[in-house]
């Protein structure tokens, strides 16, 4: 184990003890959660469960036929 020392506002220790009498255990658990969230990877990793669940046309940016159905030409 490593020892980490930091300054906290007055009253923090009492508030932490009201959550869990073992402050060291509480801080280890919460620090572990923070580190795990930060290590969670890229935007793709966070959203990969959404890939493929939506239906619709593939790539609208290159499908001129699709755009013709919806885009009105500006005739001046």
PyMOL Python script that loads the backbone (N, CA, C, O; Angstrom):
from pymol import cmd

cmd.read_pdbstr("""\
ATOM      1  N   UNK A   1       0.836  -1.189   0.000  1.00  0.00           N
ATOM      2  CA  UNK A   1       0.000   0.000   0.000  1.00  0.00           C
ATOM      3  C   UNK A   1       0.874   1.244   0.000  1.00  0.00           C
ATOM      4  O   UNK A   1       1.956   1.274   0.588  1.00  0.00           O
ATOM      5  N   UNK A   2       0.378   2.255  -0.670  1.00  0.00           N
ATOM      6  CA  UNK A   2       1.016   3.571  -0.661  1.00  0.00           C
ATOM      7  C   UNK A   2       0.260   4.473   0.303  1.00  0.00           C
ATOM      8  O   UNK A   2      -0.928   4.268   0.552  1.00  0.00           O
ATOM      9  N   UNK A   3       0.931   5.440   0.829  1.00  0.00           N
ATOM     10  CA  UNK A   3       0.292   6.430   1.695  1.00  0.00           C
ATOM     11  C   UNK A   3       0.155   7.722   0.913  1.00  0.00           C
ATOM     12  O   UNK A   3       1.121   8.219   0.333  1.00  0.00           O
ATOM     13  N   UNK A   4      -1.060   8.261   0.905  1.00  0.00           N
ATOM     14  CA  UNK A   4      -1.334   9.539   0.245  1.00  0.00           C
ATOM     15  C   UNK A   4      -1.861  10.493   1.305  1.00  0.00           C
ATOM     16  O   UNK A   4      -2.776  10.153   2.056  1.00  0.00           O
ATOM     17  N   UNK A   5      -1.290  11.675   1.366  1.00  0.00           N
ATOM     18  CA  UNK A   5      -1.702  12.675   2.343  1.00  0.00           C
ATOM     19  C   UNK A   5      -2.216  13.888   1.579  1.00  0.00           C
ATOM     20  O   UNK A   5      -1.590  14.336   0.617  1.00  0.00           O
ATOM     21  N   UNK A   6      -3.355  14.416   2.008  1.00  0.00           N
ATOM     22  CA  UNK A   6      -3.894  15.624   1.382  1.00  0.00           C
ATOM     23  C   UNK A   6      -4.618  16.462   2.421  1.00  0.00           C
ATOM     24  O   UNK A   6      -5.011  15.968   3.478  1.00  0.00           O
ATOM     25  N   UNK A   7      -4.783  17.717   2.108  1.00  0.00           N
ATOM     26  CA  UNK A   7      -5.489  18.630   3.002  1.00  0.00           C
ATOM     27  C   UNK A   7      -6.957  18.667   2.600  1.00  0.00           C
ATOM     28  O   UNK A   7      -7.291  18.646   1.415  1.00  0.00           O
ATOM     29  N   UNK A   8      -7.822  18.723   3.597  1.00  0.00           N
ATOM     30  CA  UNK A   8      -9.267  18.780   3.360  1.00  0.00           C
ATOM     31  C   UNK A   8      -9.856  19.861   4.265  1.00  0.00           C
ATOM     32  O   UNK A   8      -9.277  20.190   5.301  1.00  0.00           O
ATOM     33  N   UNK A   9     -11.000  20.408   3.878  1.00  0.00           N
ATOM     34  CA  UNK A   9     -11.640  21.432   4.701  1.00  0.00           C
ATOM     35  C   UNK A   9     -12.011  20.893   6.094  1.00  0.00           C
ATOM     36  O   UNK A   9     -12.223  19.695   6.280  1.00  0.00           O
ATOM     37  N   UNK A  10     -12.080  21.793   7.036  1.00  0.00           N
ATOM     38  CA  UNK A  10     -12.444  21.434   8.407  1.00  0.00           C
ATOM     39  C   UNK A  10     -13.823  20.761   8.390  1.00  0.00           C
ATOM     40  O   UNK A  10     -14.745  21.233   7.725  1.00  0.00           O
ATOM     41  N   UNK A  11     -13.947  19.676   9.113  1.00  0.00           N
ATOM     42  CA  UNK A  11     -15.219  18.962   9.197  1.00  0.00           C
ATOM     43  C   UNK A  11     -15.324  17.786   8.236  1.00  0.00           C
ATOM     44  O   UNK A  11     -16.247  16.978   8.342  1.00  0.00           O
ATOM     45  N   UNK A  12     -14.390  17.685   7.307  1.00  0.00           N
ATOM     46  CA  UNK A  12     -14.442  16.606   6.321  1.00  0.00           C
ATOM     47  C   UNK A  12     -14.285  15.242   6.984  1.00  0.00           C
ATOM     48  O   UNK A  12     -14.989  14.295   6.635  1.00  0.00           O
ATOM     49  N   UNK A  13     -13.368  15.141   7.934  1.00  0.00           N
ATOM     50  CA  UNK A  13     -13.112  13.867   8.593  1.00  0.00           C
ATOM     51  C   UNK A  13     -14.375  13.371   9.308  1.00  0.00           C
ATOM     52  O   UNK A  13     -14.712  12.191   9.216  1.00  0.00           O
ATOM     53  N   UNK A  14     -15.065  14.251  10.009  1.00  0.00           N
ATOM     54  CA  UNK A  14     -16.291  13.865  10.722  1.00  0.00           C
ATOM     55  C   UNK A  14     -17.376  13.436   9.734  1.00  0.00           C
ATOM     56  O   UNK A  14     -18.098  12.472   9.985  1.00  0.00           O
ATOM     57  N   UNK A  15     -17.489  14.141   8.629  1.00  0.00           N
ATOM     58  CA  UNK A  15     -18.503  13.784   7.621  1.00  0.00           C
ATOM     59  C   UNK A  15     -18.188  12.434   6.992  1.00  0.00           C
ATOM     60  O   UNK A  15     -19.095  11.645   6.728  1.00  0.00           O
ATOM     61  N   UNK A  16     -16.903  12.163   6.750  1.00  0.00           N
ATOM     62  CA  UNK A  16     -16.519  10.866   6.198  1.00  0.00           C
ATOM     63  C   UNK A  16     -16.788   9.738   7.196  1.00  0.00           C
ATOM     64  O   UNK A  16     -17.241   8.661   6.808  1.00  0.00           O
ATOM     65  N   UNK A  17     -16.514   9.981   8.468  1.00  0.00           N
ATOM     66  CA  UNK A  17     -16.774   8.967   9.495  1.00  0.00           C
ATOM     67  C   UNK A  17     -18.265   8.662   9.610  1.00  0.00           C
ATOM     68  O   UNK A  17     -18.641   7.540   9.948  1.00  0.00           O
ATOM     69  N   UNK A  18     -19.113   9.645   9.334  1.00  0.00           N
ATOM     70  CA  UNK A  18     -20.558   9.395   9.391  1.00  0.00           C
ATOM     71  C   UNK A  18     -21.008   8.487   8.239  1.00  0.00           C
ATOM     72  O   UNK A  18     -22.038   7.820   8.339  1.00  0.00           O
ATOM     73  N   UNK A  19     -20.235   8.463   7.147  1.00  0.00           N
ATOM     74  CA  UNK A  19     -20.537   7.579   6.015  1.00  0.00           C
ATOM     75  C   UNK A  19     -19.998   6.185   6.294  1.00  0.00           C
ATOM     76  O   UNK A  19     -20.690   5.188   6.085  1.00  0.00           O
ATOM     77  N   UNK A  20     -18.754   6.119   6.770  1.00  0.00           N
ATOM     78  CA  UNK A  20     -18.105   4.840   7.058  1.00  0.00           C
ATOM     79  C   UNK A  20     -17.052   5.097   8.140  1.00  0.00           C
ATOM     80  O   UNK A  20     -16.201   5.975   7.995  1.00  0.00           O
ATOM     81  N   UNK A  21     -17.119   4.334   9.204  1.00  0.00           N
ATOM     82  CA  UNK A  21     -16.185   4.535  10.313  1.00  0.00           C
ATOM     83  C   UNK A  21     -14.739   4.311   9.883  1.00  0.00           C
ATOM     84  O   UNK A  21     -13.825   4.913  10.446  1.00  0.00           O
ATOM     85  N   UNK A  22     -14.527   3.454   8.897  1.00  0.00           N
ATOM     86  CA  UNK A  22     -13.188   3.180   8.390  1.00  0.00           C
ATOM     87  C   UNK A  22     -12.922   4.112   7.199  1.00  0.00           C
ATOM     88  O   UNK A  22     -13.182   3.753   6.050  1.00  0.00           O
ATOM     89  N   UNK A  23     -12.408   5.296   7.487  1.00  0.00           N
ATOM     90  CA  UNK A  23     -12.178   6.314   6.457  1.00  0.00           C
ATOM     91  C   UNK A  23     -11.219   5.820   5.384  1.00  0.00           C
ATOM     92  O   UNK A  23     -11.426   6.093   4.201  1.00  0.00           O
ATOM     93  N   UNK A  24     -10.178   5.100   5.773  1.00  0.00           N
ATOM     94  CA  UNK A  24      -9.209   4.599   4.799  1.00  0.00           C
ATOM     95  C   UNK A  24      -9.871   3.685   3.782  1.00  0.00           C
ATOM     96  O   UNK A  24      -9.613   3.792   2.583  1.00  0.00           O
ATOM     97  N   UNK A  25     -10.724   2.789   4.257  1.00  0.00           N
ATOM     98  CA  UNK A  25     -11.423   1.867   3.356  1.00  0.00           C
ATOM     99  C   UNK A  25     -12.337   2.633   2.406  1.00  0.00           C
ATOM    100  O   UNK A  25     -12.382   2.353   1.208  1.00  0.00           O
ATOM    101  N   UNK A  26     -13.057   3.595   2.951  1.00  0.00           N
ATOM    102  CA  UNK A  26     -13.959   4.413   2.147  1.00  0.00           C
ATOM    103  C   UNK A  26     -13.198   5.140   1.044  1.00  0.00           C
ATOM    104  O   UNK A  26     -13.611   5.124  -0.115  1.00  0.00           O
ATOM    105  N   UNK A  27     -12.094   5.774   1.404  1.00  0.00           N
ATOM    106  CA  UNK A  27     -11.312   6.526   0.414  1.00  0.00           C
ATOM    107  C   UNK A  27     -10.691   5.604  -0.632  1.00  0.00           C
ATOM    108  O   UNK A  27     -10.623   5.970  -1.805  1.00  0.00           O
ATOM    109  N   UNK A  28     -10.235   4.412  -0.231  1.00  0.00           N
ATOM    110  CA  UNK A  28      -9.687   3.451  -1.197  1.00  0.00           C
ATOM    111  C   UNK A  28     -10.750   3.038  -2.211  1.00  0.00           C
ATOM    112  O   UNK A  28     -10.487   2.995  -3.413  1.00  0.00           O
ATOM    113  N   UNK A  29     -11.955   2.734  -1.718  1.00  0.00           N
ATOM    114  CA  UNK A  29     -13.047   2.323  -2.610  1.00  0.00           C
ATOM    115  C   UNK A  29     -13.409   3.430  -3.601  1.00  0.00           C
ATOM    116  O   UNK A  29     -13.512   3.183  -4.802  1.00  0.00           O
ATOM    117  N   UNK A  30     -13.598   4.633  -3.098  1.00  0.00           N
ATOM    118  CA  UNK A  30     -14.017   5.746  -3.954  1.00  0.00           C
ATOM    119  C   UNK A  30     -12.917   6.139  -4.940  1.00  0.00           C
ATOM    120  O   UNK A  30     -13.207   6.478  -6.088  1.00  0.00           O
ATOM    121  N   UNK A  31     -11.661   6.096  -4.503  1.00  0.00           N
ATOM    122  CA  UNK A  31     -10.548   6.396  -5.400  1.00  0.00           C
ATOM    123  C   UNK A  31     -10.476   5.356  -6.507  1.00  0.00           C
ATOM    124  O   UNK A  31     -10.228   5.695  -7.664  1.00  0.00           O
ATOM    125  N   UNK A  32     -10.691   4.093  -6.161  1.00  0.00           N
ATOM    126  CA  UNK A  32     -10.715   3.021  -7.156  1.00  0.00           C
ATOM    127  C   UNK A  32     -11.804   3.234  -8.196  1.00  0.00           C
ATOM    128  O   UNK A  32     -11.590   2.993  -9.384  1.00  0.00           O
ATOM    129  N   UNK A  33     -12.975   3.687  -7.750  1.00  0.00           N
ATOM    130  CA  UNK A  33     -14.080   3.956  -8.684  1.00  0.00           C
ATOM    131  C   UNK A  33     -13.720   5.090  -9.649  1.00  0.00           C
ATOM    132  O   UNK A  33     -14.004   5.004 -10.844  1.00  0.00           O
ATOM    133  N   UNK A  34     -13.108   6.131  -9.138  1.00  0.00           N
ATOM    134  CA  UNK A  34     -12.707   7.268  -9.976  1.00  0.00           C
ATOM    135  C   UNK A  34     -11.697   6.819 -11.024  1.00  0.00           C
ATOM    136  O   UNK A  34     -11.814   7.176 -12.196  1.00  0.00           O
ATOM    137  N   UNK A  35     -10.718   6.047 -10.608  1.00  0.00           N
ATOM    138  CA  UNK A  35      -9.695   5.570 -11.538  1.00  0.00           C
ATOM    139  C   UNK A  35     -10.313   4.661 -12.593  1.00  0.00           C
ATOM    140  O   UNK A  35      -9.955   4.753 -13.767  1.00  0.00           O
ATOM    141  N   UNK A  36     -11.225   3.793 -12.202  1.00  0.00           N
ATOM    142  CA  UNK A  36     -11.878   2.885 -13.159  1.00  0.00           C
ATOM    143  C   UNK A  36     -12.676   3.670 -14.193  1.00  0.00           C
ATOM    144  O   UNK A  36     -12.663   3.313 -15.371  1.00  0.00           O
ATOM    145  N   UNK A  37     -13.364   4.722 -13.786  1.00  0.00           N
ATOM    146  CA  UNK A  37     -14.135   5.547 -14.739  1.00  0.00           C
ATOM    147  C   UNK A  37     -13.217   6.228 -15.726  1.00  0.00           C
ATOM    148  O   UNK A  37     -13.537   6.307 -16.912  1.00  0.00           O
ATOM    149  N   UNK A  38     -12.086   6.721 -15.265  1.00  0.00           N
ATOM    150  CA  UNK A  38     -11.149   7.429 -16.138  1.00  0.00           C
ATOM    151  C   UNK A  38     -10.506   6.478 -17.142  1.00  0.00           C
ATOM    152  O   UNK A  38     -10.178   6.892 -18.254  1.00  0.00           O
ATOM    153  N   UNK A  39     -10.323   5.229 -16.776  1.00  0.00           N
ATOM    154  CA  UNK A  39      -9.685   4.242 -17.632  1.00  0.00           C
ATOM    155  C   UNK A  39     -10.663   3.623 -18.623  1.00  0.00           C
ATOM    156  O   UNK A  39     -10.294   2.706 -19.356  1.00  0.00           O
ATOM    157  N   UNK A  40     -11.871   4.094 -18.658  1.00  0.00           N
ATOM    158  CA  UNK A  40     -12.937   3.450 -19.410  1.00  0.00           C
ATOM    159  C   UNK A  40     -12.783   3.547 -20.918  1.00  0.00           C
ATOM    160  O   UNK A  40     -13.616   2.996 -21.638  1.00  0.00           O
ATOM    161  N   UNK A  41     -11.782   4.203 -21.423  1.00  0.00           N
ATOM    162  CA  UNK A  41     -11.506   4.177 -22.847  1.00  0.00           C
ATOM    163  C   UNK A  41     -12.088   5.321 -23.650  1.00  0.00           C
ATOM    164  O   UNK A  41     -12.441   6.378 -23.127  1.00  0.00           O
ATOM    165  N   UNK A  42     -12.171   5.064 -24.937  1.00  0.00           N
ATOM    166  CA  UNK A  42     -12.554   6.067 -25.915  1.00  0.00           C
ATOM    167  C   UNK A  42     -14.067   6.287 -25.938  1.00  0.00           C
ATOM    168  O   UNK A  42     -14.825   5.610 -25.243  1.00  0.00           O
ATOM    169  N   UNK A  43     -14.475   7.243 -26.747  1.00  0.00           N
ATOM    170  CA  UNK A  43     -15.905   7.499 -26.930  1.00  0.00           C
ATOM    171  C   UNK A  43     -16.575   6.269 -27.525  1.00  0.00           C
ATOM    172  O   UNK A  43     -17.707   5.942 -27.168  1.00  0.00           O
ATOM    173  N   UNK A  44     -15.878   5.587 -28.432  1.00  0.00           N
ATOM    174  CA  UNK A  44     -16.433   4.360 -29.016  1.00  0.00           C
ATOM    175  C   UNK A  44     -16.683   3.322 -27.928  1.00  0.00           C
ATOM    176  O   UNK A  44     -17.744   2.698 -27.901  1.00  0.00           O
ATOM    177  N   UNK A  45     -15.728   3.133 -27.040  1.00  0.00           N
ATOM    178  CA  UNK A  45     -15.887   2.156 -25.964  1.00  0.00           C
ATOM    179  C   UNK A  45     -17.115   2.473 -25.114  1.00  0.00           C
ATOM    180  O   UNK A  45     -17.817   1.568 -24.663  1.00  0.00           O
ATOM    181  N   UNK A  46     -17.367   3.758 -24.900  1.00  0.00           N
ATOM    182  CA  UNK A  46     -18.490   4.154 -24.065  1.00  0.00           C
ATOM    183  C   UNK A  46     -19.823   4.034 -24.791  1.00  0.00           C
ATOM    184  O   UNK A  46     -20.860   3.888 -24.144  1.00  0.00           O
ATOM    185  N   UNK A  47     -19.818   4.093 -26.137  1.00  0.00           N
ATOM    186  CA  UNK A  47     -21.067   4.078 -26.904  1.00  0.00           C
ATOM    187  C   UNK A  47     -21.230   2.848 -27.782  1.00  0.00           C
ATOM    188  O   UNK A  47     -22.185   2.782 -28.556  1.00  0.00           O
ATOM    189  N   UNK A  48     -20.338   1.875 -27.694  1.00  0.00           N
ATOM    190  CA  UNK A  48     -20.396   0.737 -28.607  1.00  0.00           C
ATOM    191  C   UNK A  48     -21.679  -0.080 -28.435  1.00  0.00           C
ATOM    192  O   UNK A  48     -22.101  -0.755 -29.375  1.00  0.00           O
ATOM    193  N   UNK A  49     -22.297  -0.034 -27.277  1.00  0.00           N
ATOM    194  CA  UNK A  49     -23.550  -0.750 -27.082  1.00  0.00           C
ATOM    195  C   UNK A  49     -24.692  -0.149 -27.906  1.00  0.00           C
ATOM    196  O   UNK A  49     -25.731  -0.785 -28.082  1.00  0.00           O
ATOM    197  N   UNK A  50     -24.502   1.073 -28.411  1.00  0.00           N
ATOM    198  CA  UNK A  50     -25.513   1.724 -29.244  1.00  0.00           C
ATOM    199  C   UNK A  50     -25.342   1.432 -30.731  1.00  0.00           C
ATOM    200  O   UNK A  50     -26.270   1.641 -31.512  1.00  0.00           O
ATOM    201  N   UNK A  51     -24.173   0.956 -31.129  1.00  0.00           N
ATOM    202  CA  UNK A  51     -23.885   0.721 -32.547  1.00  0.00           C
ATOM    203  C   UNK A  51     -24.777  -0.383 -33.093  1.00  0.00           C
ATOM    204  O   UNK A  51     -24.858  -1.475 -32.530  1.00  0.00           O
ATOM    205  N   UNK A  52     -25.446  -0.077 -34.206  1.00  0.00           N
ATOM    206  CA  UNK A  52     -26.256  -1.067 -34.886  1.00  0.00           C
ATOM    207  C   UNK A  52     -27.668  -1.213 -34.384  1.00  0.00           C
ATOM    208  O   UNK A  52     -28.405  -2.042 -34.917  1.00  0.00           O
ATOM    209  N   UNK A  53     -28.090  -0.460 -33.394  1.00  0.00           N
ATOM    210  CA  UNK A  53     -29.449  -0.637 -32.886  1.00  0.00           C
ATOM    211  C   UNK A  53     -30.469   0.269 -33.580  1.00  0.00           C
ATOM    212  O   UNK A  53     -31.675   0.089 -33.412  1.00  0.00           O
ATOM    213  N   UNK A  54     -29.992   1.234 -34.353  1.00  0.00           N
ATOM    214  CA  UNK A  54     -30.884   2.139 -35.046  1.00  0.00           C
ATOM    215  C   UNK A  54     -31.005   1.717 -36.504  1.00  0.00           C
ATOM    216  O   UNK A  54     -30.037   1.249 -37.103  1.00  0.00           O
ATOM    217  N   UNK A  55     -32.194   1.884 -37.072  1.00  0.00           N
ATOM    218  CA  UNK A  55     -32.363   1.558 -38.480  1.00  0.00           C
ATOM    219  C   UNK A  55     -32.461   2.854 -39.271  1.00  0.00           C
ATOM    220  O   UNK A  55     -32.776   3.914 -38.729  1.00  0.00           O
ATOM    221  N   UNK A  56     -32.190   2.745 -40.540  1.00  0.00           N
ATOM    222  CA  UNK A  56     -32.254   3.918 -41.404  1.00  0.00           C
ATOM    223  C   UNK A  56     -31.222   3.809 -42.495  1.00  0.00           C
ATOM    224  O   UNK A  56     -30.465   2.839 -42.547  1.00  0.00           O
ATOM    225  N   UNK A  57     -31.183   4.804 -43.376  1.00  0.00           N
ATOM    226  CA  UNK A  57     -30.206   4.762 -44.467  1.00  0.00           C
ATOM    227  C   UNK A  57     -28.785   4.815 -43.919  1.00  0.00           C
ATOM    228  O   UNK A  57     -28.535   5.362 -42.845  1.00  0.00           O
ATOM    229  N   UNK A  58     -27.881   4.245 -44.666  1.00  0.00           N
ATOM    230  CA  UNK A  58     -26.496   4.154 -44.239  1.00  0.00           C
ATOM    231  C   UNK A  58     -25.787   5.480 -44.094  1.00  0.00           C
ATOM    232  O   UNK A  58     -25.711   6.022 -42.992  1.00  0.00           O
ATOM    233  N   UNK A  59     -25.274   6.005 -45.166  1.00  0.00           N
ATOM    234  CA  UNK A  59     -24.456   7.206 -45.108  1.00  0.00           C
ATOM    235  C   UNK A  59     -25.136   8.306 -45.913  1.00  0.00           C
ATOM    236  O   UNK A  59     -25.044   8.324 -47.141  1.00  0.00           O
ATOM    237  N   UNK A  60     -25.800   9.201 -45.249  1.00  0.00           N
ATOM    238  CA  UNK A  60     -26.532  10.268 -45.931  1.00  0.00           C
ATOM    239  C   UNK A  60     -25.617  11.310 -46.541  1.00  0.00           C
ATOM    240  O   UNK A  60     -26.022  12.020 -47.461  1.00  0.00           O
ATOM    241  N   UNK A  61     -24.414  11.415 -46.059  1.00  0.00           N
ATOM    242  CA  UNK A  61     -23.523  12.461 -46.554  1.00  0.00           C
ATOM    243  C   UNK A  61     -23.068  12.198 -47.986  1.00  0.00           C
ATOM    244  O   UNK A  61     -22.666  13.133 -48.679  1.00  0.00           O
ATOM    245  N   UNK A  62     -23.122  10.950 -48.446  1.00  0.00           N
ATOM    246  CA  UNK A  62     -22.675  10.643 -49.807  1.00  0.00           C
ATOM    247  C   UNK A  62     -23.793  10.118 -50.684  1.00  0.00           C
ATOM    248  O   UNK A  62     -23.552   9.824 -51.855  1.00  0.00           O
ATOM    249  N   UNK A  63     -24.988   9.988 -50.177  1.00  0.00           N
ATOM    250  CA  UNK A  63     -26.105   9.445 -50.945  1.00  0.00           C
ATOM    251  C   UNK A  63     -26.909  10.573 -51.580  1.00  0.00           C
ATOM    252  O   UNK A  63     -27.844  11.096 -50.974  1.00  0.00           O
ATOM    253  N   UNK A  64     -26.541  10.943 -52.800  1.00  0.00           N
ATOM    254  CA  UNK A  64     -27.235  12.041 -53.478  1.00  0.00           C
ATOM    255  C   UNK A  64     -28.673  11.664 -53.818  1.00  0.00           C
ATOM    256  O   UNK A  64     -29.553  12.526 -53.805  1.00  0.00           O
ATOM    257  N   UNK A  65     -28.925  10.405 -54.118  1.00  0.00           N
ATOM    258  CA  UNK A  65     -30.291   9.965 -54.419  1.00  0.00           C
ATOM    259  C   UNK A  65     -31.198  10.174 -53.204  1.00  0.00           C
ATOM    260  O   UNK A  65     -32.338  10.616 -53.345  1.00  0.00           O
ATOM    261  N   UNK A  66     -30.706   9.866 -52.057  1.00  0.00           N
ATOM    262  CA  UNK A  66     -31.490  10.047 -50.842  1.00  0.00           C
ATOM    263  C   UNK A  66     -31.748  11.527 -50.604  1.00  0.00           C
ATOM    264  O   UNK A  66     -32.861  11.919 -50.255  1.00  0.00           O
ATOM    265  N   UNK A  67     -30.729  12.339 -50.790  1.00  0.00           N
ATOM    266  CA  UNK A  67     -30.877  13.769 -50.546  1.00  0.00           C
ATOM    267  C   UNK A  67     -31.862  14.407 -51.520  1.00  0.00           C
ATOM    268  O   UNK A  67     -32.550  15.360 -51.154  1.00  0.00           O
ATOM    269  N   UNK A  68     -31.945  13.902 -52.754  1.00  0.00           N
ATOM    270  CA  UNK A  68     -32.869  14.457 -53.738  1.00  0.00           C
ATOM    271  C   UNK A  68     -34.310  14.318 -53.284  1.00  0.00           C
ATOM    272  O   UNK A  68     -35.152  15.147 -53.628  1.00  0.00           O
ATOM    273  N   UNK A  69     -34.599  13.285 -52.520  1.00  0.00           N
ATOM    274  CA  UNK A  69     -35.966  13.077 -52.032  1.00  0.00           C
ATOM    275  C   UNK A  69     -36.395  14.170 -51.061  1.00  0.00           C
ATOM    276  O   UNK A  69     -37.575  14.509 -50.986  1.00  0.00           O
ATOM    277  N   UNK A  70     -35.446  14.715 -50.325  1.00  0.00           N
ATOM    278  CA  UNK A  70     -35.779  15.639 -49.250  1.00  0.00           C
ATOM    279  C   UNK A  70     -35.311  17.075 -49.472  1.00  0.00           C
ATOM    280  O   UNK A  70     -35.866  18.006 -48.889  1.00  0.00           O
ATOM    281  N   UNK A  71     -34.316  17.253 -50.293  1.00  0.00           N
ATOM    282  CA  UNK A  71     -33.774  18.600 -50.490  1.00  0.00           C
ATOM    283  C   UNK A  71     -34.516  19.304 -51.617  1.00  0.00           C
ATOM    284  O   UNK A  71     -34.718  18.733 -52.688  1.00  0.00           O
ATOM    285  N   UNK A  72     -34.911  20.519 -51.376  1.00  0.00           N
ATOM    286  CA  UNK A  72     -35.553  21.315 -52.409  1.00  0.00           C
ATOM    287  C   UNK A  72     -34.502  22.226 -53.016  1.00  0.00           C
ATOM    288  O   UNK A  72     -33.738  22.880 -52.305  1.00  0.00           O
ATOM    289  N   UNK A  73     -34.475  22.259 -54.317  1.00  0.00           N
ATOM    290  CA  UNK A  73     -33.516  23.157 -54.980  1.00  0.00           C
ATOM    291  C   UNK A  73     -34.002  24.585 -54.844  1.00  0.00           C
ATOM    292  O   UNK A  73     -35.203  24.848 -54.884  1.00  0.00           O
ATOM    293  N   UNK A  74     -33.087  25.484 -54.685  1.00  0.00           N
ATOM    294  CA  UNK A  74     -33.386  26.895 -54.541  1.00  0.00           C
ATOM    295  C   UNK A  74     -33.342  27.530 -55.946  1.00  0.00           C
ATOM    296  O   UNK A  74     -32.284  27.958 -56.409  1.00  0.00           O
ATOM    297  N   UNK A  75     -34.486  27.581 -56.600  1.00  0.00           N
ATOM    298  CA  UNK A  75     -34.562  28.168 -57.947  1.00  0.00           C
ATOM    299  C   UNK A  75     -34.790  29.667 -57.835  1.00  0.00           C
ATOM    300  O   UNK A  75     -35.823  30.110 -57.333  1.00  0.00           O
ATOM    301  N   UNK A  76     -33.835  30.433 -58.298  1.00  0.00           N
ATOM    302  CA  UNK A  76     -33.972  31.887 -58.218  1.00  0.00           C
ATOM    303  C   UNK A  76     -34.144  32.472 -59.563  1.00  0.00           C
ATOM    304  O   UNK A  76     -34.276  33.689 -59.695  1.00  0.00           O
TER     305      UNK A  76
END
""", "prot")
cmd.dss("prot")
cmd.show_as("cartoon", "prot")
cmd.util.cbc("prot")
cmd.orient("prot")
